[in-house]
Structure formats: C-alpha cells, structure tokens
Amino acid sequence: MEYFDLNNGIKMPMAGIGTYLLSPEDAENAVYSALNCGYRLIDTANAYMNERAVGRGIKRSGVRREDIFLVTKIWCTEYENGDRAIDETLARLDTDYIDLLFLHQPVGNYIEGYRAMERAYRAGKVKALGLSNFPEDRFDNILKNCEVTPQVVQVETHPYYPQNELKRKLKKYGMGLMAWYPLGHGDKTLIKQDVFSRLAQKYTKTNAQIILRWHTQVGNIVIPGSKNPEHIKSNLDIFDFSLMADELEEIAALDKGRRYYNMAIADEERAFMSWDIDFNNQK
C-alpha cells in the first residue's frame, strides 16, 4: 500500500473499496472480502443505505478497527442537525470514530453541516474532514468560513477528466483528491484506449489496473467499487510496478475535459433536498 499524508498528519491509504450502489448484503460481503485480501480503506455514505452492512463486514473480517480507514458522508438534508446525524452514523457503523467524514453534496445549509463536522473533529469522533462534489465557489465559501481546513475533496476524476486545475489549488492547502468514477464509470471506450492495452501487455496487468496505478502515481486516492471478489482483489494489485514518466505523459494527453456526471447545482438543490430518507431504517 502507498499512503497520502493529510494536512493534519494522518496517513490515508491511496486505494480502497467503494460501496456506492451496493445492496446491504453485497456491501457487507464486499467489505469482508476486501479487508481479507488486504484493503484498509472503506468508503460508504448515509445515502448509500448500507452503513450498517459496512459495519457488519468490518466486524466479520476480524481486522482491527484501528487498522481500517473508514470513510462516510452525511447527507444534505441532515446538515442542520449535523451533531445528531454524526452520532447516528457512528451507531449505524458500530464504531466510536470515523476516519474521514464528508459533506456529501454542496447544497442546503452546508456551512452549518461543516461546523457540525468541526465539532465532531474536536471531540475525536472524526479524524479528518472532507468535501464531496463541491464546485469552486462553494469550496471557497467553506475555506472562508471554516476553522479546520478540510483534508480531502472527493470528485469525479479519471483520465478523460483529470482535475488538474483543482489539484493545483488543493496542493496549496495540502489537501488530497479522492476520485470517484476512477475508471470512467466503466466506459469501455476509455478503458480500452490503446495506451492502456499496450501498457497492460507490457506490465502483465489489466487495463483497469493500469488506470488505477496512473491515479495513485499522480497522487489520487481511488475507491473502485465491486461486489466480485476477483475484481476486488485485482483492483488492489497495482503497487508492484510503476509507470514511466513518458507513459504518464501519454496518459495525460487523454484529457478531454469530459465528465460523465453533469447536473446544475440548482437542479441538484431541488432534487436532493426533496429526498425524505429514514437513514436509520437500514438492514
């Protein structure tokens, strides 16, 4: 494993497993499988409705809690009751602390949500703070109003959309970038690019492994999701080789400024704030 040094001195694994779109049963089994083949970073969220299952997977694995870097996110409808939401998340995950807690979306009263996370941070309930999906203006608003500088941002990042400008900004604050859609939302056009096929043959790896290794070498933290034990194992088998500088440059040339997820903030505000979810009603 390789690690990213957060701006508060904590080391974060650079590869983990995501649980987005996994049912509770699949999430529990995926977490159990991942931890038993060497993963130590687990990503979930209130809105994934599988936090209880993630907690069960951790317990089943037998891996010590202090050896696991556990990440979750509070949902935007919970921001104004953030203290309660964080305590309920801890209960669902059956843990005393969260290693990294994100604001999930940049809508609603996100300033109050962040202040709740800061209180949890000072109380030791949360070890690091993050922002998920925040555009630049709302990102800057957090920086202007926060007392604890965020440690990580989580955004769509892949070879077609490498987030170079954002990463230059994050570097000034010592913040890490955690990539969702690291494989381009499974886009075969991206995954089967000639450069990845050629490098996969050279290094005796899969195209997906080449992309994930590119991420970690350029400093991105990756959380590819899967419920397939073989894919889970394969996605972590990326640290026994390194891409050459000219190969990294060749991959950098794939930048198309292309996102797979596009929704205006105003549309997100209407959509997300209309959700009425009982987050404690999980299996």
Secondary structure, DSSP 8 states (H G I E B T S, - for coil): --EEE-TTS-EEESB-EE-TT--HHHHHHHHHHHHHTT--EEE--GGGT-HHHHHHHHHHH---GGG-EEEEEE-GGGGGGHHHHHHHHHHHHT-S-BSEEEE--S-SSHHHHHHHHHHHHHTTSBS-EEEES--HHHHHHHHHH-SS--SEEEEE-BTTB--HHHHHHHHHHT-EEEEESTTSTT-HHHHT-HHHHHHHHHHT--HHHHHHHHHHHTTEEE--B-S-HHHHHHHH--SS----HHHHHHHHTT-----S----HHHHHHHHHT----TT---
